[in-house]
Each structure stands twice: as structure tokens, then as C-alpha cells.
Amino acid sequence: MRDLGKVIDSMLEIIPGSEEELISELKDVRGSYLYSAPELATTFWELAFEHLCEHVFPNLDDKTGWQEKVRRIWVDEKE
């Protein structure tokens, strides 16, 4: 199973600083995930997915932009 904390860290390296709301939301999810019981991991994966659906996935027209890179990390798609 992939580690959500590492997945979020990888995405945060790509997301531009101007995306303050998304960055904050993902950091909150990561922090909660890191200090929660293992049986709650699914809840935090779902919460991260909700944030990505709101901020990233509707903007995938540009296949070279940061949104596409974040999508590839999320789905574990190799380039």
C-alpha cells in the first residue's frame, strides 16, 4: 500500500505556491493522516481525493501543466 504522506509530499513539491488553499488542505490531511490510527487511512485518502477533485481534476486540459503532474502522482502513473 502506498503511503499517503509520501504521495502528498510529492504533490506539494509540484503545486505552485499560489495554490495556497489546496496546499493548506493537503498539509492538513497529511498531518492528520500521520498521527491517526492505521484503520483510518482510507478516510484520509478519500479526503485528499475530495480536495483534488475540487482544485486539480477539473483543470486537466493542459497535459503539460502542474495539474497533470499531480494527477500522475495520485494515480501512480509513470511518465
Secondary structure, 3 states (H helix, E strand, C coil): CCCHHHHHHHHHCCCCCCCHHHHHHHHHHHHHHHCCCHHHHHHHHHHHHHHHHHHCHHHCCCCCCHHHHHHHHHCCCCC
